[in-house]
Amino acid sequence: MTEHTHWDALWVNVHLATMTDGYGEIRDGAIAVRDGRIAWIGRRDELPAHQAAVTHDGRGCWLTPGLVDCHTHIVYAGSRSDEFEARLNGATYEEIAQRGGGIMSTVRATRAASDDALMEASLPRVRHLLAEGVTTLEIKSGYGLDLDTERKMLRIARHIGETMPVRVRTTFLGAHALPAEYAGQADRYVDLVCDSMLPALAAEGLVDAVDAFCEKIGFSAAQTACVFEAARKHGLPVKLHAEQLSDQGGAALVARYKGLSADHLEYLSPEGIAAMADAGTVAVLLPGAFYFLRETTLPPVQALREAGVPMAISTDCNPGTSPMTSLLLAMNMACTMFRLTPLEALAGATVHAAKALGLSEEIGSFAVGKQADFAVWDIARPGELAYAIGGNPCQCVVKGGTARFT
């Protein structure tokens, strides 16, 4: 008698983009799930003898790994549409920040919001992303700039991951901006971040990584290094908002700490690229912010290619510079504005985005033993995901082996 392999679920009549070697295409493939993980993957005509509790007919759709949005500020209160209008009337991002707008506007609204109100404001943004095949989401704090509100933001981020079908990685971004009560005392505020806020939040298990905004209107390289040293003491990986508005040497700094990623990078230098390549630090490109701020200096994509630096793509969902809840649109923007190829864009939202979160062993590509997170697309070829503007061909999202039809 032939011994059968037992699976919880089996998907057949599908094409697979494994993202293990280019698209890693497997035509007329099959993928099996057991205990929330991929148990088998290959061509349908090579399936072993099996018994599956549920068999899904994919109707010729394409399957990709679940999309990964690796840089978001999705938990916040309030709106900054007034600043959008001000910029269109000639004000710069720096001018708006200097007169109390920008990040500080969102800080005031987020501090004032109750837990329930903040959760209610955040969930629609999360749902938009999940409907487009996102199965993993990074959520930063940074709109509190005091211990109580940073804790509130991180707790809500954790709660989203516990109650919604999405894996959430939390990032502490206490060094996002200088709060009004510390005006002219940036070093003293950085001490608060390093000596009080981070230890307390890390002890509560609310922090997966640590970030900072290294910029003229943010924090200096020396101050950022203090934050990174504090993260190191708590065994936490680091990442950085780097070279968005000017070259502050942030990419080289985060690479020196073997950081997961350097993000934005419009003003990235050759020295920064070399340091990232040596450290294995991912370049996270954020075309939504580039577009929304009407930036004209492009990130050095060709130089990153030539250096072998992996490039991730993310929405940078935030109220001030990228109020975008479509990772598919971010992929299209990365192709049209930054000249990525559709393959690079899809890799940037899967395998490279997973690396930017330190999750390469779990998600981002199809392999036996990895988490069974994937999306089912009604498309003719994988490159189509970066093609349509405003389209959403997602038919189904599978999180940990459980299917959610859209």
VEXLUMMAR-676748 format. One line per field, with one value per residue (C-alpha): residue number from 1; x, z, y. Coordinates in steps of 0.001 Angstrom, whole numbers, plus 500000, padded with zeros to 6 digits. Layout:
<recs>
pos = [NUM; ...]
xx = [X; ...]
zz = [Z; ...]
yy = [Y; ...]
</recs>
This chain:
<recs>
pos = [1; 2; 3; 4; 5; 6; 7; 8; 9; 10; 11; 12; 13; 14; 15; 16; 17; 18; 19; 20; 21; 22; 23; 24; 25; 26; 27; 28; 29; 30; 31; 32; 33; 34; 35; 36; 37; 38; 39; 40; 41; 42; 43; 44; 45; 46; 47; 48; 49; 50; 51; 52; 53; 54; 55; 56; 57; 58; 59; 60; 61; 62; 63; 64; 65; 66; 67; 68; 69; 70; 71; 72; 73; 74; 75; 76; 77; 78; 79; 80; 81; 82; 83; 84; 85; 86; 87; 88; 89; 90; 91; 92; 93; 94; 95; 96; 97; 98; 99; 100; 101; 102; 103; 104; 105; 106; 107; 108; 109; 110; 111; 112; 113; 114; 115; 116; 117; 118; 119; 120; 121; 122; 123; 124; 125; 126; 127; 128; 129; 130; 131; 132; 133; 134; 135; 136; 137; 138; 139; 140; 141; 142; 143; 144; 145; 146; 147; 148; 149; 150; 151; 152; 153; 154; 155; 156; 157; 158; 159; 160; 161; 162; 163; 164; 165; 166; 167; 168; 169; 170; 171; 172; 173; 174; 175; 176; 177; 178; 179; 180; 181; 182; 183; 184; 185; 186; 187; 188; 189; 190; 191; 192; 193; 194; 195; 196; 197; 198; 199; 200; 201; 202; 203; 204; 205; 206; 207; 208; 209; 210; 211; 212; 213; 214; 215; 216; 217; 218; 219; 220; 221; 222; 223; 224; 225; 226; 227; 228; 229; 230; 231; 232; 233; 234; 235; 236; 237; 238; 239; 240; 241; 242; 243; 244; 245; 246; 247; 248; 249; 250; 251; 252; 253; 254; 255; 256; 257; 258; 259; 260; 261; 262; 263; 264; 265; 266; 267; 268; 269; 270; 271; 272; 273; 274; 275; 276; 277; 278; 279; 280; 281; 282; 283; 284; 285; 286; 287; 288; 289; 290; 291; 292; 293; 294; 295; 296; 297; 298; 299; 300; 301; 302; 303; 304; 305; 306; 307; 308; 309; 310; 311; 312; 313; 314; 315; 316; 317; 318; 319; 320; 321; 322; 323; 324; 325; 326; 327; 328; 329; 330; 331; 332; 333; 334; 335; 336; 337; 338; 339; 340; 341; 342; 343; 344; 345; 346; 347; 348; 349; 350; 351; 352; 353; 354; 355; 356; 357; 358; 359; 360; 361; 362; 363; 364; 365; 366; 367; 368; 369; 370; 371; 372; 373; 374; 375; 376; 377; 378; 379; 380; 381; 382; 383; 384; 385; 386; 387; 388; 389; 390; 391; 392; 393; 394; 395; 396; 397; 398; 399; 400; 401; 402; 403; 404; 405; 406]
xx = [500000; 501307; 501971; 500291; 501642; 499082; 498594; 496209; 495710; 496820; 496693; 496703; 496160; 498387; 501562; 504165; 506589; 508887; 511206; 514183; 515954; 514513; 510791; 511527; 508585; 506920; 504179; 501210; 502488; 501188; 501898; 500998; 500590; 500927; 500862; 500956; 504109; 504967; 505236; 505771; 506184; 506734; 505074; 501611; 502593; 505311; 502974; 503657; 500872; 498981; 495870; 494861; 492137; 491295; 492244; 491933; 491650; 493634; 491983; 495258; 496122; 499622; 500851; 503563; 504922; 502795; 503813; 505886; 505455; 508721; 508519; 505288; 504121; 500593; 499537; 498765; 495937; 494930; 495452; 497979; 496087; 496596; 500356; 499868; 498073; 500766; 503502; 501575; 501458; 505235; 506177; 508997; 508923; 511579; 509622; 506475; 508409; 510086; 506754; 505376; 503890; 505253; 505893; 504987; 501469; 500901; 502569; 500013; 497101; 498470; 499178; 495602; 493984; 492634; 493743; 490399; 490454; 494003; 493162; 490021; 492007; 494718; 492648; 491300; 494874; 495850; 492838; 493740; 497190; 495899; 493433; 496432; 498205; 500275; 500895; 503721; 503804; 506362; 504852; 506973; 506282; 507647; 504508; 504569; 508043; 507203; 507155; 503394; 502480; 505318; 504135; 500538; 501572; 503631; 500906; 498384; 500819; 501155; 497364; 496965; 499211; 497225; 493770; 494329; 495640; 499054; 502466; 503542; 507112; 507368; 510061; 510798; 511353; 511682; 514383; 511970; 511772; 512571; 509449; 508552; 509262; 512898; 513447; 517156; 517974; 518411; 521176; 519042; 516140; 518397; 519473; 515799; 515307; 518372; 518272; 514548; 512235; 514036; 514868; 511264; 509711; 512218; 511572; 507857; 508567; 507192; 510246; 511568; 513972; 515154; 515104; 516038; 515717; 519266; 518797; 519311; 515758; 516116; 519156; 522860; 525008; 526550; 523137; 521964; 525023; 523980; 520579; 522240; 524532; 521473; 519788; 522896; 522783; 519288; 520166; 517935; 518703; 518768; 517612; 517663; 515863; 518940; 519896; 516312; 516859; 520653; 523726; 524417; 526455; 523580; 523825; 527455; 526597; 523790; 525980; 528679; 526143; 525227; 521816; 518898; 518213; 518824; 515641; 514873; 518437; 517844; 521138; 523105; 526840; 529178; 530769; 527378; 526664; 529988; 529380; 525893; 527204; 529876; 527402; 524545; 522264; 519131; 518263; 514575; 513235; 510155; 508737; 505561; 507489; 509600; 506429; 504481; 507313; 507990; 511615; 513872; 517022; 516649; 518117; 521199; 519495; 522071; 524932; 523044; 522539; 526187; 527216; 524836; 522821; 519336; 516557; 513255; 510105; 507642; 504698; 506155; 502502; 502411; 500226; 502739; 504874; 503343; 499656; 499616; 498085; 498919; 502101; 501187; 501176; 504555; 505883; 504563; 506098; 509435; 509405; 508209; 510158; 513200; 513521; 513387; 512335; 509053; 511129; 513118; 509901; 508330; 511549; 511559; 508119; 508871; 512319; 514268; 511578; 511717; 515479; 514943; 512944; 515342; 512773; 514420; 514343; 510581; 508970; 509604; 510099; 508671; 510623; 509685; 509573; 508840; 505677; 502724; 502048; 501129; 498842; 496769; 496635; 494472; 497299; 498944; 502523; 504271; 505517; 501907; 501806; 503876; 501915; 498382; 497800; 495076; 494362; 494139; 494119; 494406; 491898; 492924; 495460; 496810; 498281; 499863; 498072; 494626; 492926; 491072; 489283; 489071]
zz = [500000; 499062; 502051; 501684; 502775; 504864; 504406; 505856; 502510; 498922; 496134; 492549; 489070; 489948; 488673; 491316; 491571; 494242; 494254; 494820; 491486; 489679; 489591; 490177; 487975; 488315; 485716; 486511; 490035; 493419; 496979; 500130; 503683; 507008; 510451; 508930; 506903; 503369; 503286; 499568; 496439; 492830; 489553; 489833; 487787; 490356; 493382; 495657; 496878; 499363; 501360; 501874; 504209; 501739; 498073; 496432; 492676; 491857; 488408; 486701; 489028; 490067; 493631; 495129; 498647; 500779; 500250; 502970; 503745; 505579; 506431; 507741; 510301; 510096; 513719; 514076; 514665; 512767; 509219; 507565; 504406; 505312; 504971; 501596; 500471; 502001; 500094; 496867; 497657; 497966; 501536; 501979; 504248; 506444; 506713; 507767; 510409; 511755; 512408; 514431; 511672; 510185; 512565; 515603; 514266; 514266; 517670; 519213; 517660; 518599; 522201; 522527; 521024; 523226; 522643; 521036; 518797; 517666; 516888; 515018; 512936; 512083; 511112; 507767; 506620; 507607; 505831; 502584; 502654; 503538; 500637; 498298; 499486; 502372; 505036; 506983; 508141; 509961; 512202; 513746; 516773; 516735; 516988; 520779; 521731; 525347; 527100; 527557; 523933; 522436; 524590; 523435; 519787; 520159; 522118; 519406; 516769; 518695; 519023; 515251; 514797; 517366; 515997; 512234; 509780; 509479; 511079; 512664; 513427; 515733; 515512; 518226; 516601; 519655; 517856; 515163; 516010; 518899; 521010; 521851; 525546; 524659; 522252; 522144; 524236; 521664; 523561; 526699; 524729; 523183; 526715; 527589; 524558; 525362; 529157; 529935; 527013; 525182; 528319; 529531; 526189; 525494; 528943; 528101; 524905; 522660; 520452; 517588; 516156; 516699; 514165; 514072; 511727; 510912; 509186; 509609; 510918; 512883; 514763; 514053; 513266; 516741; 518407; 516208; 517225; 520874; 520015; 518206; 521178; 523431; 521003; 521008; 524819; 524547; 521737; 519241; 515521; 514050; 510888; 509842; 508001; 506055; 503344; 502564; 502421; 502576; 503013; 506733; 506491; 507981; 505612; 506497; 510177; 510187; 508147; 510799; 513255; 510784; 510458; 508807; 506449; 505440; 504150; 501665; 500343; 497757; 498748; 499295; 498624; 497010; 500446; 501916; 499168; 499735; 503471; 502962; 500514; 502981; 505862; 503980; 504818; 502656; 500796; 501375; 498629; 499395; 496158; 497823; 499837; 496802; 494802; 497540; 498363; 494649; 495199; 492168; 493363; 492571; 494792; 493084; 491902; 489288; 491754; 494284; 491589; 490662; 494326; 494881; 497566; 497799; 497252; 499096; 498319; 500894; 501178; 504010; 504981; 507086; 507306; 506206; 503334; 502036; 502908; 500778; 501603; 498385; 498124; 494518; 493716; 495451; 493173; 490094; 491285; 491887; 488277; 486662; 488749; 489970; 486881; 488746; 486666; 487535; 488824; 491082; 492326; 493234; 494881; 496727; 498172; 499045; 499481; 500015; 502236; 504386; 504720; 505726; 508698; 509573; 508513; 505500; 507106; 507634; 504765; 501465; 499203; 498743; 500304; 502321; 506006; 505523; 506776; 504476; 503691; 500088; 497795; 494860; 491834; 488722; 486384; 483242; 484525; 487729; 486192; 485863; 489586; 488976; 485868; 486663; 488345; 490932; 490046; 492559; 491063; 494471; 494729; 498005; 500798; 502757; 506188; 508084; 505800; 506371; 503269; 503271; 500000; 498975]
yy = [500000; 503430; 505672; 509060; 512402; 514296; 518025; 520579; 522300; 521963; 524556; 523260; 524715; 527661; 529248; 530060; 532952; 531531; 534601; 532303; 532930; 535903; 535282; 531595; 530615; 527218; 526840; 524588; 524178; 523134; 524166; 522240; 523523; 521764; 523391; 526848; 526226; 525217; 521429; 520854; 522967; 522011; 521106; 519593; 516549; 515808; 515715; 512729; 510473; 512617; 513334; 516953; 518136; 520919; 521240; 524658; 525080; 528236; 528548; 529376; 532283; 533241; 532808; 534994; 535172; 537480; 541089; 542758; 546475; 547048; 550783; 552338; 554875; 553533; 554169; 557869; 560327; 563435; 564669; 566958; 567819; 571492; 571015; 569350; 572484; 574715; 572878; 573308; 577007; 577158; 576209; 573679; 570632; 572253; 575525; 573717; 571780; 574916; 576614; 573734; 571612; 568460; 565607; 567721; 568277; 564532; 564218; 566569; 564679; 561267; 562274; 563492; 560383; 557616; 554035; 553194; 556266; 555556; 551939; 552978; 555475; 552938; 549905; 551217; 551843; 548308; 546819; 548586; 546984; 543519; 543639; 543972; 540857; 542242; 539605; 541277; 544864; 546988; 549686; 552431; 554580; 558131; 560248; 560241; 561454; 560737; 557391; 557085; 557831; 555792; 552884; 553468; 553375; 550221; 548444; 549257; 547995; 544736; 544537; 544912; 541890; 539914; 540711; 541096; 538455; 540089; 539681; 542978; 543983; 546977; 549634; 552180; 555577; 557796; 559790; 560958; 564656; 566971; 567577; 571162; 570669; 569873; 572769; 573594; 570492; 567774; 565975; 565890; 564412; 561767; 560836; 560379; 558121; 556032; 555883; 555830; 555231; 552428; 550391; 550560; 549653; 546890; 545399; 545266; 543325; 546058; 546653; 544517; 547121; 550700; 553542; 557241; 560228; 561331; 564678; 568416; 568758; 565522; 564227; 564361; 561345; 561566; 561618; 558755; 556736; 557155; 555664; 552775; 552091; 551927; 549516; 547351; 547127; 545670; 543281; 545078; 545528; 549016; 550755; 554397; 557176; 558205; 560682; 561723; 565495; 565727; 563547; 563239; 560042; 558072; 555109; 554501; 554917; 552339; 549988; 550286; 548848; 546062; 547676; 545936; 548821; 552399; 554033; 556858; 557435; 560148; 561807; 558590; 558895; 556334; 555860; 555050; 552542; 550781; 550596; 549143; 546563; 545446; 545218; 543545; 546471; 546703; 549907; 550650; 552907; 554989; 556375; 557649; 560237; 561140; 561763; 563536; 565943; 566546; 565589; 565804; 564021; 560331; 557634; 556134; 552958; 551999; 552390; 550250; 547595; 547590; 547274; 544371; 546166; 544614; 547163; 546906; 548894; 550215; 552595; 554723; 555174; 558344; 561468; 564062; 562827; 559580; 559076; 555926; 552555; 550693; 548681; 547841; 551547; 551910; 549152; 550965; 554249; 552544; 551358; 554576; 557098; 555147; 552902; 549608; 546633; 544869; 541946; 544267; 545844; 542492; 541318; 544643; 543928; 540289; 538786; 542024; 543546; 540418; 540861; 544502; 543204; 540397; 537790; 536153; 532717; 532921; 534814; 536593; 533577; 530091; 527228; 524183; 525073; 528758; 530402; 529691; 533340; 534009; 535958; 534693; 537001; 537030; 538082; 536767; 537117; 538288; 541541; 542646; 543470; 546610; 547588; 548739; 552104; 551691; 548077; 545256; 541744; 540037; 537187; 535628; 536073; 533124; 533857; 530978; 528540; 530048; 531439; 534773; 535420; 539089]
</recs>
